[in-house]
Amino acid sequence: MPSIALTDLSLRSLKAEVRADYWDTKTPSFGVRVGKRTKTFIAKLNNRRITIGAYPLISLQDARRRALGLKSDKRTGLRRSLSFKQAHAQFVAIHVPTLKPSTQKQIKRNLERHFLPTLGSKKLDNIEHQDITDITDALVPTPSQAWHAFKDIRTFFKWCVPRYIKHSPMEGLKSPTKYTPRKRVLTYDELLSVWQHLTAVGYPFGDILQLLILTGQRRSEIASLRWEYINEVERTITLPETKNQTEHTFPYGDMVAAIFDRIPRRNSTSLLFPGRDDATPWGGFGKSKWEFNKGCELAPWQILDLRRTFGTKLAELKVPPHIVERLLNHKLGSLQTAGVITAVASVYNRALYVPEMREAIQVWETRLEALFQSSPPLIPSAAIEVAALVS
């Protein structure tokens, strides 16, 4: 184990092709671990290496002071040291249930798929920057996956501090990729092709996606629709629970009403789109979309893009921005200009702007009807092929 008098000058000059530890000649059991791209202060305590923090985010002086503090703090030396697997189990049991259902699924999947197999048996105190970067850098060919994995492991270690460790090995690390919000908006020609193929596919996948095109709502909220949410007299839909934790009431038009008329009603459930057991909503989006793409060949698109297309096209049709936001059920109150819903109004008046939203939906359906009627229907052979794929 090489020793060196650690100074700011010597730290800057240290380089290593292979990860190596350099121990300070001035402060016993204190040193720095040098990799190709990182320098991390470490200390030895009870035959365990403890990560102090990354240089230069932590200065040499502060790191040396922390190392001396570790030696004088007997509680730290006797502190229960959990493995990644043990801490992960606690994280899943305590913290994950407080997150949104979709976030719960994502964070558990990323931790179990990318980190648990490699880090599971390692003590949290012994996990270092490079242990993380070895995993996240390998995901760079899929940028979105790399970004989400980095974000979720950072959340995990943030929760572990100060429960099980004093400092997170994520300190100073940056995501290997940047998050790039999707900007895909379908053209009217693409929307026409999708609509025609969805008509051929039919219930449930085809009807759900056509409702998404017409209403701009989130796919899980449309898939979870119940008949009691629909007011057929007023032609409104009220979603009692939504992503932003508010009730959402919005109007619908003739095209949506026509879809509702052809959906079968069952005595066993009030769901419009029940799953296999009639108690839970239908959820076969992944497989159905994959099969749908075989019959409807477009540039890559996601179901979420239908919601973005709805909002963008309404804006192009001169629908006021706050009406678009209201239809999309975005959180309100951020804009303060005249005529825009204030934070107080968004709390106390859930039915605000229903007439304006109804007018916007009429404009949207009129535009779509003109588009669909101006083009010949999907040829029978293609319709049969697409329907067979999804069934």
Contacts in CASP RR format, 6 or more apart in sequence:
PFRMAT RR
TARGET T0000
AUTHOR 0000-0000-0000
METHOD contacts of the structure
MODEL  1
MPSIALTDLSLRSLKAEVRADYWDTKTPSFGVRVGKRTKTFIAKLNNRRI
TIGAYPLISLQDARRRALGLKSDKRTGLRRSLSFKQAHAQFVAIHVPTLK
PSTQKQIKRNLERHFLPTLGSKKLDNIEHQDITDITDALVPTPSQAWHAF
KDIRTFFKWCVPRYIKHSPMEGLKSPTKYTPRKRVLTYDELLSVWQHLTA
VGYPFGDILQLLILTGQRRSEIASLRWEYINEVERTITLPETKNQTEHTF
PYGDMVAAIFDRIPRRNSTSLLFPGRDDATPWGGFGKSKWEFNKGCELAP
WQILDLRRTFGTKLAELKVPPHIVERLLNHKLGSLQTAGVITAVASVYNR
ALYVPEMREAIQVWETRLEALFQSSPPLIPSAAIEVAALVS
1 21 0 8 1.000
1 23 0 8 1.000
2 20 0 8 1.000
2 21 0 8 1.000
2 22 0 8 1.000
2 23 0 8 1.000
3 22 0 8 1.000
3 23 0 8 1.000
3 24 0 8 1.000
3 25 0 8 1.000
4 10 0 8 1.000
4 14 0 8 1.000
4 22 0 8 1.000
4 23 0 8 1.000
4 24 0 8 1.000
4 25 0 8 1.000
5 24 0 8 1.000
5 25 0 8 1.000
5 26 0 8 1.000
6 22 0 8 1.000
6 24 0 8 1.000
6 25 0 8 1.000
6 26 0 8 1.000
6 27 0 8 1.000
6 30 0 8 1.000
6 31 0 8 1.000
6 32 0 8 1.000
6 60 0 8 1.000
6 64 0 8 1.000
7 60 0 8 1.000
8 60 0 8 1.000
11 32 0 8 1.000
11 39 0 8 1.000
11 55 0 8 1.000
11 60 0 8 1.000
14 22 0 8 1.000
14 32 0 8 1.000
14 34 0 8 1.000
14 39 0 8 1.000
15 34 0 8 1.000
16 34 0 8 1.000
16 35 0 8 1.000
16 36 0 8 1.000
17 36 0 8 1.000
18 35 0 8 1.000
19 33 0 8 1.000
19 34 0 8 1.000
19 35 0 8 1.000
19 36 0 8 1.000
19 130 0 8 1.000
20 33 0 8 1.000
20 34 0 8 1.000
20 35 0 8 1.000
21 31 0 8 1.000
21 32 0 8 1.000
21 33 0 8 1.000
21 34 0 8 1.000
21 42 0 8 1.000
22 31 0 8 1.000
22 32 0 8 1.000
22 33 0 8 1.000
22 34 0 8 1.000
23 29 0 8 1.000
23 30 0 8 1.000
23 31 0 8 1.000
24 30 0 8 1.000
24 31 0 8 1.000
24 32 0 8 1.000
24 64 0 8 1.000
26 64 0 8 1.000
27 64 0 8 1.000
27 67 0 8 1.000
27 68 0 8 1.000
29 43 0 8 1.000
29 44 0 8 1.000
29 45 0 8 1.000
29 67 0 8 1.000
29 71 0 8 1.000
30 41 0 8 1.000
30 42 0 8 1.000
30 43 0 8 1.000
30 44 0 8 1.000
30 63 0 8 1.000
30 64 0 8 1.000
30 67 0 8 1.000
30 68 0 8 1.000
31 41 0 8 1.000
31 42 0 8 1.000
31 43 0 8 1.000
31 67 0 8 1.000
32 39 0 8 1.000
32 40 0 8 1.000
32 41 0 8 1.000
32 42 0 8 1.000
32 55 0 8 1.000
33 39 0 8 1.000
33 40 0 8 1.000
33 41 0 8 1.000
33 42 0 8 1.000
33 128 0 8 1.000
35 130 0 8 1.000
37 133 0 8 1.000
38 54 0 8 1.000
38 129 0 8 1.000
38 130 0 8 1.000
38 133 0 8 1.000
39 54 0 8 1.000
39 55 0 8 1.000
40 51 0 8 1.000
40 52 0 8 1.000
40 53 0 8 1.000
40 54 0 8 1.000
40 55 0 8 1.000
40 128 0 8 1.000
40 129 0 8 1.000
41 51 0 8 1.000
41 52 0 8 1.000
41 53 0 8 1.000
41 54 0 8 1.000
41 55 0 8 1.000
41 58 0 8 1.000
41 60 0 8 1.000
41 63 0 8 1.000
41 66 0 8 1.000
41 67 0 8 1.000
42 49 0 8 1.000
42 50 0 8 1.000
42 51 0 8 1.000
42 52 0 8 1.000
42 128 0 8 1.000
43 49 0 8 1.000
43 50 0 8 1.000
43 52 0 8 1.000
43 66 0 8 1.000
43 67 0 8 1.000
43 70 0 8 1.000
43 71 0 8 1.000
44 50 0 8 1.000
45 70 0 8 1.000
45 71 0 8 1.000
45 76 0 8 1.000
45 77 0 8 1.000
46 77 0 8 1.000
48 81 0 8 1.000
48 123 0 8 1.000
48 125 0 8 1.000
48 126 0 8 1.000
49 125 0 8 1.000
49 126 0 8 1.000
50 70 0 8 1.000
50 125 0 8 1.000
51 125 0 8 1.000
51 126 0 8 1.000
51 127 0 8 1.000
51 128 0 8 1.000
51 129 0 8 1.000
51 167 0 8 1.000
51 169 0 8 1.000
52 58 0 8 1.000
52 63 0 8 1.000
52 66 0 8 1.000
52 67 0 8 1.000
52 167 0 8 1.000
53 63 0 8 1.000
53 167 0 8 1.000
53 171 0 8 1.000
54 129 0 8 1.000
54 171 0 8 1.000
54 172 0 8 1.000
54 173 0 8 1.000
55 63 0 8 1.000
57 171 0 8 1.000
57 172 0 8 1.000
58 66 0 8 1.000
58 171 0 8 1.000
69 76 0 8 1.000
70 76 0 8 1.000
70 77 0 8 1.000
76 166 0 8 1.000
80 164 0 8 1.000
81 123 0 8 1.000
81 124 0 8 1.000
81 125 0 8 1.000
81 164 0 8 1.000
82 90 0 8 1.000
82 123 0 8 1.000
82 124 0 8 1.000
82 164 0 8 1.000
83 120 0 8 1.000
83 121 0 8 1.000
83 122 0 8 1.000
83 123 0 8 1.000
83 124 0 8 1.000
84 115 0 8 1.000
84 116 0 8 1.000
84 119 0 8 1.000
84 120 0 8 1.000
84 121 0 8 1.000
84 122 0 8 1.000
84 123 0 8 1.000
84 124 0 8 1.000
84 127 0 8 1.000
85 116 0 8 1.000
85 120 0 8 1.000
85 121 0 8 1.000
87 124 0 8 1.000
87 156 0 8 1.000
87 160 0 8 1.000
87 164 0 8 1.000
88 111 0 8 1.000
88 116 0 8 1.000
88 120 0 8 1.000
88 156 0 8 1.000
91 111 0 8 1.000
91 156 0 8 1.000
91 159 0 8 1.000
91 160 0 8 1.000
92 108 0 8 1.000
95 159 0 8 1.000
96 104 0 8 1.000
96 107 0 8 1.000
96 108 0 8 1.000
97 104 0 8 1.000
99 107 0 8 1.000
100 243 0 8 1.000
102 220 0 8 1.000
106 148 0 8 1.000
106 152 0 8 1.000
107 152 0 8 1.000
107 155 0 8 1.000
107 156 0 8 1.000
110 148 0 8 1.000
110 149 0 8 1.000
110 152 0 8 1.000
110 153 0 8 1.000
111 152 0 8 1.000
111 153 0 8 1.000
111 156 0 8 1.000
114 135 0 8 1.000
114 136 0 8 1.000
114 139 0 8 1.000
114 149 0 8 1.000
114 153 0 8 1.000
115 135 0 8 1.000
115 149 0 8 1.000
115 153 0 8 1.000
115 156 0 8 1.000
118 131 0 8 1.000
118 134 0 8 1.000
118 135 0 8 1.000
119 127 0 8 1.000
119 131 0 8 1.000
119 135 0 8 1.000
122 131 0 8 1.000
124 160 0 8 1.000
124 164 0 8 1.000
124 165 0 8 1.000
125 165 0 8 1.000
127 169 0 8 1.000
128 169 0 8 1.000
129 169 0 8 1.000
129 172 0 8 1.000
129 173 0 8 1.000
131 169 0 8 1.000
132 153 0 8 1.000
132 169 0 8 1.000
132 170 0 8 1.000
132 173 0 8 1.000
133 173 0 8 1.000
133 176 0 8 1.000
135 149 0 8 1.000
135 153 0 8 1.000
136 146 0 8 1.000
136 149 0 8 1.000
136 150 0 8 1.000
136 153 0 8 1.000
136 175 0 8 1.000
136 176 0 8 1.000
137 146 0 8 1.000
137 176 0 8 1.000
139 145 0 8 1.000
139 146 0 8 1.000
139 149 0 8 1.000
139 176 0 8 1.000
140 146 0 8 1.000
140 176 0 8 1.000
140 177 0 8 1.000
143 177 0 8 1.000
143 178 0 8 1.000
143 180 0 8 1.000
144 177 0 8 1.000
144 179 0 8 1.000
144 180 0 8 1.000
146 175 0 8 1.000
146 176 0 8 1.000
146 177 0 8 1.000
147 175 0 8 1.000
147 177 0 8 1.000
147 178 0 8 1.000
147 179 0 8 1.000
150 173 0 8 1.000
150 175 0 8 1.000
150 176 0 8 1.000
150 177 0 8 1.000
151 175 0 8 1.000
153 170 0 8 1.000
154 168 0 8 1.000
154 170 0 8 1.000
154 173 0 8 1.000
157 165 0 8 1.000
157 168 0 8 1.000
157 169 0 8 1.000
157 170 0 8 1.000
158 168 0 8 1.000
158 170 0 8 1.000
160 168 0 8 1.000
161 167 0 8 1.000
161 168 0 8 1.000
182 302 0 8 1.000
182 304 0 8 1.000
182 305 0 8 1.000
182 308 0 8 1.000
183 308 0 8 1.000
184 300 0 8 1.000
184 301 0 8 1.000
184 302 0 8 1.000
184 305 0 8 1.000
184 308 0 8 1.000
185 305 0 8 1.000
185 308 0 8 1.000
185 309 0 8 1.000
185 312 0 8 1.000
185 313 0 8 1.000
186 194 0 8 1.000
186 298 0 8 1.000
186 301 0 8 1.000
186 305 0 8 1.000
186 306 0 8 1.000
186 309 0 8 1.000
188 313 0 8 1.000
188 371 0 8 1.000
190 298 0 8 1.000
190 299 0 8 1.000
190 301 0 8 1.000
191 213 0 8 1.000
191 309 0 8 1.000
191 368 0 8 1.000
191 371 0 8 1.000
192 371 0 8 1.000
192 372 0 8 1.000
192 375 0 8 1.000
193 296 0 8 1.000
193 298 0 8 1.000
194 209 0 8 1.000
194 213 0 8 1.000
194 296 0 8 1.000
194 298 0 8 1.000
194 306 0 8 1.000
195 210 0 8 1.000
195 213 0 8 1.000
195 368 0 8 1.000
195 372 0 8 1.000
196 372 0 8 1.000
196 375 0 8 1.000
196 377 0 8 1.000
196 378 0 8 1.000
197 292 0 8 1.000
197 295 0 8 1.000
197 296 0 8 1.000
197 378 0 8 1.000
197 382 0 8 1.000
197 386 0 8 1.000
198 205 0 8 1.000
198 206 0 8 1.000
198 207 0 8 1.000
198 209 0 8 1.000
198 210 0 8 1.000
198 292 0 8 1.000
199 206 0 8 1.000
199 210 0 8 1.000
199 377 0 8 1.000
199 378 0 8 1.000
199 383 0 8 1.000
200 378 0 8 1.000
200 382 0 8 1.000
200 383 0 8 1.000
200 384 0 8 1.000
200 386 0 8 1.000
200 387 0 8 1.000
201 288 0 8 1.000
201 292 0 8 1.000
201 386 0 8 1.000
201 387 0 8 1.000
201 389 0 8 1.000
201 390 0 8 1.000
202 387 0 8 1.000
202 390 0 8 1.000
203 262 0 8 1.000
203 263 0 8 1.000
203 264 0 8 1.000
203 273 0 8 1.000
204 273 0 8 1.000
204 282 0 8 1.000
205 284 0 8 1.000
205 285 0 8 1.000
205 288 0 8 1.000
205 289 0 8 1.000
205 292 0 8 1.000
205 390 0 8 1.000
206 390 0 8 1.000
207 259 0 8 1.000
207 262 0 8 1.000
207 263 0 8 1.000
207 273 0 8 1.000
208 219 0 8 1.000
208 222 0 8 1.000
208 223 0 8 1.000
208 273 0 8 1.000
208 282 0 8 1.000
209 219 0 8 1.000
209 303 0 8 1.000
209 306 0 8 1.000
210 259 0 8 1.000
211 217 0 8 1.000
211 222 0 8 1.000
211 256 0 8 1.000
211 259 0 8 1.000
212 219 0 8 1.000
212 222 0 8 1.000
212 303 0 8 1.000
212 306 0 8 1.000
212 307 0 8 1.000
212 310 0 8 1.000
213 306 0 8 1.000
213 309 0 8 1.000
213 310 0 8 1.000
213 368 0 8 1.000
214 252 0 8 1.000
214 253 0 8 1.000
214 255 0 8 1.000
214 256 0 8 1.000
214 259 0 8 1.000
214 361 0 8 1.000
214 364 0 8 1.000
214 365 0 8 1.000
214 368 0 8 1.000
215 222 0 8 1.000
215 237 0 8 1.000
215 250 0 8 1.000
215 252 0 8 1.000
215 256 0 8 1.000
215 310 0 8 1.000
215 327 0 8 1.000
215 361 0 8 1.000
216 306 0 8 1.000
216 307 0 8 1.000
216 310 0 8 1.000
216 311 0 8 1.000
216 327 0 8 1.000
216 328 0 8 1.000
217 239 0 8 1.000
217 250 0 8 1.000
217 307 0 8 1.000
217 328 0 8 1.000
217 329 0 8 1.000
218 242 0 8 1.000
218 243 0 8 1.000
218 307 0 8 1.000
218 329 0 8 1.000
219 285 0 8 1.000
219 303 0 8 1.000
219 304 0 8 1.000
220 281 0 8 1.000
221 239 0 8 1.000
221 242 0 8 1.000
221 243 0 8 1.000
221 248 0 8 1.000
222 273 0 8 1.000
223 273 0 8 1.000
223 281 0 8 1.000
223 282 0 8 1.000
223 283 0 8 1.000
223 285 0 8 1.000
224 271 0 8 1.000
224 273 0 8 1.000
224 281 0 8 1.000
225 237 0 8 1.000
225 271 0 8 1.000
225 272 0 8 1.000
225 273 0 8 1.000
226 270 0 8 1.000
226 271 0 8 1.000
226 272 0 8 1.000
227 265 0 8 1.000
227 270 0 8 1.000
227 272 0 8 1.000
228 270 0 8 1.000
229 237 0 8 1.000
229 238 0 8 1.000
229 239 0 8 1.000
229 240 0 8 1.000
230 236 0 8 1.000
230 237 0 8 1.000
230 260 0 8 1.000
231 237 0 8 1.000
231 238 0 8 1.000
232 257 0 8 1.000
232 260 0 8 1.000
234 251 0 8 1.000
235 251 0 8 1.000
235 252 0 8 1.000
235 253 0 8 1.000
235 257 0 8 1.000
235 358 0 8 1.000
236 249 0 8 1.000
236 250 0 8 1.000
236 251 0 8 1.000
236 252 0 8 1.000
236 354 0 8 1.000
237 249 0 8 1.000
237 250 0 8 1.000
237 251 0 8 1.000
237 252 0 8 1.000
238 247 0 8 1.000
238 248 0 8 1.000
238 249 0 8 1.000
239 247 0 8 1.000
239 248 0 8 1.000
239 249 0 8 1.000
239 329 0 8 1.000
240 247 0 8 1.000
241 247 0 8 1.000
242 248 0 8 1.000
242 329 0 8 1.000
243 329 0 8 1.000
244 329 0 8 1.000
244 330 0 8 1.000
244 331 0 8 1.000
246 329 0 8 1.000
246 331 0 8 1.000
246 346 0 8 1.000
246 350 0 8 1.000
247 350 0 8 1.000
248 329 0 8 1.000
248 350 0 8 1.000
249 350 0 8 1.000
249 351 0 8 1.000
249 354 0 8 1.000
250 326 0 8 1.000
250 327 0 8 1.000
250 329 0 8 1.000
250 354 0 8 1.000
250 357 0 8 1.000
250 361 0 8 1.000
251 354 0 8 1.000
251 357 0 8 1.000
251 358 0 8 1.000
251 361 0 8 1.000
252 361 0 8 1.000
253 358 0 8 1.000
253 361 0 8 1.000
253 362 0 8 1.000
253 365 0 8 1.000
254 365 0 8 1.000
255 365 0 8 1.000
255 368 0 8 1.000
255 369 0 8 1.000
260 272 0 8 1.000
263 272 0 8 1.000
263 273 0 8 1.000
266 274 0 8 1.000
266 278 0 8 1.000
268 274 0 8 1.000
268 278 0 8 1.000
269 278 0 8 1.000
269 279 0 8 1.000
271 278 0 8 1.000
271 281 0 8 1.000
273 281 0 8 1.000
273 282 0 8 1.000
274 280 0 8 1.000
274 281 0 8 1.000
274 282 0 8 1.000
275 281 0 8 1.000
275 282 0 8 1.000
275 283 0 8 1.000
285 303 0 8 1.000
288 390 0 8 1.000
289 303 0 8 1.000
291 389 0 8 1.000
291 390 0 8 1.000
292 386 0 8 1.000
292 389 0 8 1.000
292 390 0 8 1.000
294 389 0 8 1.000
295 382 0 8 1.000
295 385 0 8 1.000
295 386 0 8 1.000
295 389 0 8 1.000
296 386 0 8 1.000
307 328 0 8 1.000
310 327 0 8 1.000
310 328 0 8 1.000
310 364 0 8 1.000
311 324 0 8 1.000
311 327 0 8 1.000
311 328 0 8 1.000
313 364 0 8 1.000
313 367 0 8 1.000
314 323 0 8 1.000
314 324 0 8 1.000
314 327 0 8 1.000
314 360 0 8 1.000
314 363 0 8 1.000
314 364 0 8 1.000
315 321 0 8 1.000
315 324 0 8 1.000
317 363 0 8 1.000
317 364 0 8 1.000
317 367 0 8 1.000
319 360 0 8 1.000
319 363 0 8 1.000
319 364 0 8 1.000
320 356 0 8 1.000
321 335 0 8 1.000
322 332 0 8 1.000
322 335 0 8 1.000
322 339 0 8 1.000
322 340 0 8 1.000
322 341 0 8 1.000
322 353 0 8 1.000
323 353 0 8 1.000
323 356 0 8 1.000
323 357 0 8 1.000
323 360 0 8 1.000
324 360 0 8 1.000
325 332 0 8 1.000
326 332 0 8 1.000
326 341 0 8 1.000
326 352 0 8 1.000
326 353 0 8 1.000
326 356 0 8 1.000
326 357 0 8 1.000
327 357 0 8 1.000
327 360 0 8 1.000
327 361 0 8 1.000
331 346 0 8 1.000
332 340 0 8 1.000
332 341 0 8 1.000
332 342 0 8 1.000
332 343 0 8 1.000
332 345 0 8 1.000
332 346 0 8 1.000
333 340 0 8 1.000
333 341 0 8 1.000
333 342 0 8 1.000
333 343 0 8 1.000
333 345 0 8 1.000
333 346 0 8 1.000
335 341 0 8 1.000
336 342 0 8 1.000
341 352 0 8 1.000
341 353 0 8 1.000
345 352 0 8 1.000
346 352 0 8 1.000
378 386 0 8 1.000
END
